[in-house]
Amino acid sequence: MFDYQLVRVEKKIDKLFRQGVFRDRKIYLFGVSENSRQIIQILRTYQIEPANVMDNDRAKQGSYCSRVRVVPIDGVEDLTNGRNLYIVCSLYWREMAVQLQDRGIRKENIILLYHVESLLEHYRHAVSGKRIYDELLSKYGKVPMFVCPYTGTGDIYLIGTFWRQYLERNHIEDYVFLVITKACEKVTRLFGIKNVVVFKKKMECACLIQYHMLCPQKVNITLLNDSWYQIHTNPLEWFRGYKGLEFTELFRRFVFELPDGTKPEHPLFPNVDSKLDAIFQEKHLQAGNTVVLSPFSNTLADLPNGFWVGVAKRLQQQGFTVCTNSGGEAEPAVEGTAAVFCSLEIAPQFVERAGYFVGVRSGFCDIVSGSKAKKVILYDARNRFFNSSAYEYFSLRTMGLCKDAIEIQFEQADEQLQDEVVSRLKMR
């Protein structure tokens, strides 16, 4: 969902929590999606852990969505229990709500969080977008404006790997680079991207795009995205994974229009030894003998907590110190490991100092892909992304970001997978 829509969802969940709606209830979400992942993270800030995510797609059943197991609707025990709550936040909310009610679930046990915007709302957003554009013009002048409309740090990193070549090819010297989070801004620092502006409010980006859609001849705006779904006339996303159009190739061809053979370029990482010394000392980590765990993904399937706890214990038994790349309450450290919140502009150097990295495929993997560390990246083999598997579309090797990563597709989050991960790291 768009960030301003996420704000609306956050407010509604907070209101429901204060009203006691979630007290002594079992919470289920319907549909594996980015929306569900965001809602799970919000619920965790209230110490609410969903029981399951339901999905009709058999390929997704048995996988994990933000470490919550995915099951079919019939896999929910006591489906019509009055203490169960079912959260729906999807474009297809009407069909999904009817499906739940046809199974005997009462309407009052279904929480609908999806909001359909009216034509008037779209128009008001465009008016706000014009004001935002005019303010940027008054400050920076009539220069090209590049908009990154997503929170995904991996997307920003991929843009950075082509940025120098794109500017040179198009003879661009001055510009404005717009992002929606501080985390994205930190990634831009790795590449020395200038005039980076973070939108003040989450809905400003969507408003600016709405104005761009309504009055394209009046703006000098480029969306740095392969197919942002707010631009509903762009069908490009349906080519994702088609005949080798993986992540890098789609950006190279259709976002930057760079010639065949153009390769992504990692940035030169500055010396940040003093900052790393402080982190390693505070967290009691051993340089060259620490495994950084990265269990969190906002886009792809991940693994349950128990898997990571088992991996951490085995690594510690092998003599490693272990830490988790943690993002607070919604992304807590794996039990028994040190929680490290590493600022993204020094994340590659941190992982390189640690020596080892294990993570599910996420944007953080892109950011540390250029580090000289032993890296194990995990992909759920059942996870599809449009016309390909998640591995085929997001493989660091295929994307040209990393030749030395050990990339593993898994079917089950079992002890055999734990054994494989640990054994790969032990091969020093």
C-alpha positions in Angstrom: 0.0 0.0 0.0 1.1 3.6 -0.5 2.7 5.2 2.6 -0.1 7.6 3.2 -2.5 4.7 3.1 -0.3 2.9 5.6 -0.8 5.9 7.9 -4.5 5.5 7.7 -4.2 1.7 8.5 -1.9 2.5 11.5 -4.5 4.9 12.9 -7.3 2.4 12.5 -5.3 -0.4 14.2 -4.4 1.9 17.0 -8.1 2.9 17.5 -9.1 -0.8 17.5 -6.4 -1.6 20.0 -7.5 1.2 22.4 -11.1 0.0 22.1 -9.9 -3.5 23.2 -11.0 -5.2 20.0 -7.8 -7.4 19.9 -8.0 -8.4 23.6 -8.1 -12.2 24.0 -8.5 -12.8 20.2 -6.7 -14.9 17.7 -5.7 -12.8 14.7 -5.6 -14.1 11.1 -4.7 -12.2 8.0 -6.1 -13.1 4.6 -3.6 -12.9 1.7 0.2 -13.0 1.4 1.2 -9.5 0.3 3.2 -6.4 1.2 0.1 -5.1 2.9 -0.1 -8.1 5.2 3.6 -7.8 6.0 3.2 -4.2 7.0 0.1 -4.9 9.1 2.0 -7.7 10.9 4.8 -5.3 11.8 2.2 -2.8 13.1 0.5 -5.5 15.2 3.9 -6.5 16.7 4.4 -3.0 18.0 1.3 -3.7 20.2 2.8 -7.1 21.2 0.2 -8.9 19.0 1.4 -11.9 17.1 -1.0 -13.2 14.4 -1.8 -16.9 14.5 -1.5 -17.4 10.7 -1.8 -15.8 7.3 -4.3 -17.5 5.1 -4.0 -17.7 1.3 -5.8 -19.6 -1.5 -2.6 -20.1 -3.5 -1.3 -23.6 -2.8 2.2 -22.5 -3.8 2.3 -20.1 -0.8 0.8 -22.5 1.7 3.5 -23.8 4.1 5.7 -20.8 3.5 6.1 -17.8 5.9 5.0 -14.2 5.7 7.0 -12.0 8.1 7.8 -15.3 10.0 4.0 -16.1 10.3 3.1 -19.5 8.7 0.8 -19.4 5.7 -2.1 -21.9 5.7 -5.2 -22.5 3.6 -8.5 -21.2 5.0 -9.4 -24.8 5.9 -6.2 -25.0 7.8 -7.5 -22.7 10.5 -8.6 -24.6 13.5 -12.2 -23.7 14.6 -12.7 -21.3 11.7 -16.0 -19.9 12.9 -14.9 -19.4 16.5 -16.3 -16.0 17.7 -12.9 -15.2 19.3 -11.2 -15.2 15.9 -10.6 -12.0 14.0 -9.8 -11.9 10.3 -8.0 -8.9 8.8 -8.4 -8.2 5.1 -6.4 -5.5 3.3 -6.4 -6.1 -0.4 -7.7 -4.6 -3.7 -9.9 -7.8 -3.8 -11.4 -7.2 -0.4 -15.0 -7.7 -1.6 -14.3 -11.2 -3.0 -12.3 -12.1 0.1 -14.9 -10.9 2.5 -17.6 -12.9 0.7 -15.4 -16.0 0.7 -15.0 -15.7 4.5 -18.7 -15.2 5.1 -19.5 -18.2 2.9 -17.4 -20.3 5.3 -19.6 -19.2 8.1 -17.5 -16.4 9.5 -19.7 -13.5 10.8 -19.3 -10.1 9.3 -18.4 -8.5 12.6 -15.4 -10.8 12.9 -13.9 -9.5 9.6 -11.8 -6.3 9.8 -11.6 -4.5 6.4 -8.6 -2.2 6.2 -8.6 -1.4 2.5 -9.7 2.0 1.4 -11.0 2.8 -2.1 -10.2 6.4 -3.0 -12.8 8.6 -4.7 -12.2 10.7 -7.8 -12.4 13.8 -5.5 -9.6 12.4 -3.3 -7.4 11.9 -6.4 -8.0 15.4 -7.5 -7.2 16.9 -4.1 -4.0 14.9 -4.1 -3.0 16.3 -7.4 -3.7 19.9 -6.1 -1.4 19.1 -3.2 1.2 17.7 -5.6 1.2 20.9 -7.6 2.0 22.9 -4.4 4.9 20.4 -3.6 6.3 20.7 -7.1 6.1 24.5 -7.0 8.0 24.6 -3.7 10.7 22.4 -5.2 10.9 24.6 -8.3 11.4 27.7 -6.1 14.2 26.1 -4.2 16.1 24.2 -6.9 15.0 25.8 -10.2 13.9 24.1 -13.4 16.1 21.0 -13.0 15.1 17.3 -13.6 13.4 15.8 -10.6 13.8 12.1 -10.0 11.3 10.4 -7.7 11.9 7.1 -5.9 8.3 6.2 -4.7 9.1 3.2 -2.5 10.6 2.4 0.9 12.7 -0.5 -0.5 16.3 0.2 0.2 17.4 -2.5 -2.3 15.7 -0.5 -5.1 17.7 2.6 -4.1 20.9 0.7 -4.1 20.3 -0.7 -7.6 19.6 2.8 -8.8 22.8 3.9 -7.3 24.8 1.3 -9.2 23.7 2.8 -12.5 23.5 6.4 -11.4 26.9 7.7 -12.6 26.5 6.0 -16.0 23.0 7.4 -16.4 24.0 11.0 -15.6 26.9 10.9 -17.9 25.0 9.4 -20.8 22.2 12.0 -20.5 24.6 14.9 -19.7 22.8 15.7 -16.5 24.7 17.8 -14.0 22.1 19.2 -11.7 18.9 17.5 -10.4 16.7 16.8 -7.4 16.5 13.2 -6.0 13.4 12.6 -4.0 12.9 9.7 -1.5 10.3 8.9 1.1 12.3 7.6 4.1 15.5 8.5 6.0 16.7 4.9 5.3 16.5 5.5 1.6 18.4 8.7 2.0 21.2 6.9 3.9 21.6 4.5 0.9 22.0 7.4 -1.5 25.0 8.5 0.6 26.9 5.4 -0.4 26.9 6.7 -4.0 27.3 10.4 -3.4 23.9 11.3 -4.9 23.3 15.0 -4.4 20.3 17.2 -3.7 18.5 14.3 -1.9 15.1 15.4 -0.5 13.1 13.3 1.9 9.4 14.0 1.6 8.1 15.7 4.8 5.0 13.6 5.0 4.3 10.1 3.7 1.5 11.1 1.4 3.5 13.8 -0.4 5.2 11.4 -2.8 1.8 10.0 -4.0 0.4 13.6 -4.4 3.4 14.6 -6.5 2.9 11.6 -8.7 -0.8 12.3 -9.0 0.0 15.8 -10.3 2.5 14.3 -12.7 -0.2 12.0 -14.0 -2.8 14.7 -14.3 -0.5 17.3 -15.9 2.5 15.5 -17.4 3.5 18.4 -19.7 3.8 20.8 -16.8 6.5 18.9 -14.8 10.0 17.6 -15.4 9.6 14.4 -13.3 11.1 10.9 -13.9 9.9 8.0 -11.8 12.9 5.7 -11.0 10.8 2.6 -10.9 10.2 -0.3 -13.3 6.4 -0.2 -12.9 5.0 1.8 -10.0 1.4 0.6 -9.5 0.1 4.1 -9.0 0.8 4.7 -12.7 -2.0 2.3 -13.6 -1.5 2.7 -17.3 2.0 1.1 -17.2 1.9 -2.6 -17.9 5.6 -3.2 -17.5 5.4 -5.1 -14.2 3.8 -8.0 -16.0 7.1 -8.5 -17.9 9.0 -9.1 -14.6 10.8 -12.4 -15.0 9.8 -12.9 -18.6 12.6 -14.4 -20.7 15.4 -13.3 -18.5 14.0 -9.8 -17.5 15.3 -10.0 -14.0 15.6 -7.1 -11.6 18.8 -5.5 -12.9 17.9 -6.1 -16.5 14.5 -4.5 -16.2 16.0 -1.4 -14.5 18.8 -1.1 -17.1 16.5 -1.4 -20.1 13.3 0.4 -19.1 14.2 2.8 -16.2 17.6 4.0 -17.4 17.6 2.9 -21.1 21.3 2.2 -20.9 23.0 0.1 -23.7 23.5 -3.6 -23.5 26.6 -4.6 -21.6 26.2 -1.8 -19.0 27.0 -3.3 -15.6 26.0 -2.1 -12.2 28.8 -0.5 -10.2 29.3 -0.8 -6.4 30.3 2.4 -4.7 33.7 2.9 -3.1 33.2 2.3 0.7 34.9 5.0 2.8 36.9 4.2 5.9 34.5 4.1 9.0 36.8 2.1 11.3 36.2 4.3 14.3 32.4 3.7 14.1 32.9 0.0 13.6 35.3 -0.2 16.5 32.6 1.3 18.8 29.9 -1.2 17.6 32.1 -4.3 17.9 33.3 -3.3 21.3 29.9 -2.4 22.7 28.3 -5.6 21.3 31.3 -7.9 22.2 31.6 -9.0 18.6 34.8 -10.6 17.1 36.1 -9.0 13.9 36.4 -11.7 11.1 34.5 -14.3 13.2 31.0 -12.8 13.5 27.9 -13.9 11.6 25.4 -11.2 10.9 21.9 -12.7 10.7 19.2 -10.9 8.6 15.9 -12.7 9.0 13.6 -9.9 7.8 12.1 -9.2 4.3 9.3 -6.9 3.3 8.8 -8.4 -0.2 9.7 -12.1 -0.2 8.9 -15.2 1.9 11.0 -15.6 4.9 11.7 -18.2 7.7 10.2 -18.7 11.2 11.9 -17.6 14.4 12.7 -21.2 15.4 14.9 -21.7 12.3 17.0 -18.6 13.2 17.3 -19.6 16.8 18.6 -23.0 15.8 21.1 -21.5 13.3 22.3 -19.1 15.9 22.9 -21.8 18.5 24.8 -24.0 16.0 27.0 -21.2 14.9 27.8 -20.2 18.5 28.7 -23.9 19.2 31.2 -23.6 16.2 32.9 -20.7 17.9 31.3 -17.8 16.0 29.9 -14.7 17.7 26.4 -14.0 16.3 24.4 -10.8 15.9 21.1 -9.8 14.3 20.5 -6.9 12.0 17.6 -5.6 14.1 15.2 -2.8 13.4 13.5 -2.5 16.8 10.3 -4.0 18.1 9.0 -5.1 14.7 12.4 -6.7 13.8 13.8 -8.0 17.1 17.1 -9.8 17.5 17.1 -13.6 17.2 17.1 -15.1 20.7 20.6 -15.4 22.1 22.2 -13.0 19.6 23.3 -9.4 19.9 20.9 -6.8 18.4 22.7 -4.4 16.1 21.0 -1.5 14.4 23.6 -0.7 11.8 23.1 2.5 9.8 22.8 1.7 6.1 25.6 3.9 4.9 28.1 1.8 6.9 26.3 -1.6 6.6 28.7 -3.0 3.9 31.7 -2.1 6.0 30.1 -3.6 9.1 29.3 -6.9 7.4 32.8 -7.0 5.9 34.4 -6.4 9.3 32.2 -9.2 10.7 33.3 -11.6 8.1 30.0 -13.6 7.6 26.4 -12.9 6.6 23.3 -15.1 6.5 20.0 -13.6 5.4 16.7 -14.2 3.6 16.7 -12.3 0.3 15.9 -8.6 1.1 17.0 -5.1 0.2 19.6 -5.4 2.9 21.3 -8.1 0.8 21.6 -5.7 -2.1 23.3 -3.2 0.2 25.9 -5.6 1.5 26.4 -7.5 -1.7 29.6 -5.6 -2.5 31.2 -6.4 0.9 34.1 -8.9 1.1 32.4 -11.3 3.5 31.1 -14.8 3.1 27.5 -14.4 2.3 24.7 -17.0 2.4 21.4 -15.9 0.9 18.2 -17.9 1.3 15.2 -18.1 -1.1 12.0 -20.0 -0.6 11.7 -22.2 -3.7 7.9 -21.8 -3.7 8.1 -18.1 -3.8 7.1 -16.8 -7.2 7.6 -13.2 -8.4 5.4 -12.5 -11.5 6.8 -14.7 -14.3 9.7 -16.3 -12.5 10.7 -17.7 -9.1 12.0 -15.2 -6.6 15.5 -16.7 -7.0 15.5 -16.3 -10.7 14.4 -12.6 -10.5 16.4 -11.5 -7.4 19.5 -13.7 -7.5 22.5 -11.4 -6.6 24.7 -13.4 -9.1 22.2 -13.0 -12.0 21.7 -9.3 -11.1 25.5 -8.8 -11.4 25.9 -7.5 -7.9 27.8 -10.4 -6.4 29.7 -13.4 -7.8 30.7 -15.0 -4.5 27.4 -15.3 -2.6 26.2 -18.7 -1.7 22.5 -18.7 -2.8 20.3 -21.5 -1.5 16.7 -22.3 -2.4 14.9 -24.2 0.3 11.7 -26.2 0.4 11.4 -26.6 4.2 12.7 -24.6 7.2 14.1 -27.7 8.9 17.2 -29.0 10.5 18.6 -30.1 7.2 18.6 -26.5 6.0 20.2 -25.4 9.3 22.9 -27.9 8.7 23.5 -26.7 5.2 23.8 -23.1 6.2 26.3 -23.8 9.0 28.4 -26.2 6.9 28.7 -23.6 4.1 30.0 -21.0 6.6 32.4 -23.5 8.1 34.1 -23.9 4.7 36.6 -21.1 5.3 
